[in-house]
């Protein structure tokens, strides 16, 4: 009876994961999907705590139960507190940090279970695989968190780092295989493997440029899912296995989608140097021309007499927390009979889907969010494009300058519009560290200033027209 109840609980939990993941595909259903997936995880945890011990003939003391629930309470309080207080600009590093915690958990499982399964090559393989992948995900995610939070601003590239990383990766694989085949029981070996995997995770992410962070986050997320899946195999836990497979496969698919959106191979992301700040800034041709500055009144006049407006959101919008005033601007224009849409580039922001989440928080109608491939042909028939905090994803150098480090990356065809308004704090380069040709386009007007303050003034001007 206990086995039936346990399997039924895991089945319901797995279905919850699948439905929740499916519903996360749309901002309209994402909140509900998150709750459904959370319910599935809660059910799986409770079933594991209360039902699994009896099916495995394990006696759990009351003291152990107390420790378990104290740990759950502490973890819940910390996680809840961080999630409630986090700003939208800090969301990417929070995702990276939480992903790293998942990898650390998988690694700790390997460290704890190794000595219990010596002599069982099959289980030792799962332990080693989960340990190595989880450790790489943990240390790599911590480096990604440091880059996204600004604590590690510049990539660090050791001489011949590709060769060093390859040698270290081969050493980890060989050492792990030796532990599995030899049946060795000395814990020193497993801790040495753990340390090597941590070092590799650091060396794996440390040289990667900041502009590639969305891809790296997706890749590390898939690593954590894979590590969790090995834990599911180890414990014969179907809920853990399903969750790990879903996270791993979703992360892999998203990684492929991100590299496609940037027109870069995964090997170019891992071994390349895209977005290295000062190094990238020196690449490409020197831009000739001058910029044209506009005030809130000038921007309001252009918008007021337009028939069609496309808004391009970027990371600067998140920094200024201006999504709500941007939505107010959009609604004001719509009431004037102006057709307004948002153009969403797949890698705008600091993580996949960053702009979608940001605009959903402001209750922007999801139907107004249009993906790059679907909206690029509309720019030539657009009266005004309003770029808010976006930079590299609208830079024509990606198409015009073969010497540019972003050359070949698909961009939003903003330069095709009749009029362009770009809101930025300054002329400082974007995440890839290069100048933007768009700013020198004769059709472009630069609206300098904090996005929230600048857009608020534009809204005030529009209300008076």
PyMOL commands that set and color helices and strands:
alter all, ss='L'
color gray80, all
select helices_A, chain A and resi 2-23+27-55+62-85+88-116+121-148+161-182+187-206+210-235+238-261+266-271+278-281+296-304+315-320+323-335+354-361+366-368+372-381+392-394+397-400+414-416+437-440+451-463
alter helices_A, ss='H'
color red, helices_A
select strands_A, chain A and resi 308-313+339-344+369-371+384-388+419-424+444-448
alter strands_A, ss='S'
color yellow, strands_A
deselect
rebuild
show_as cartoon
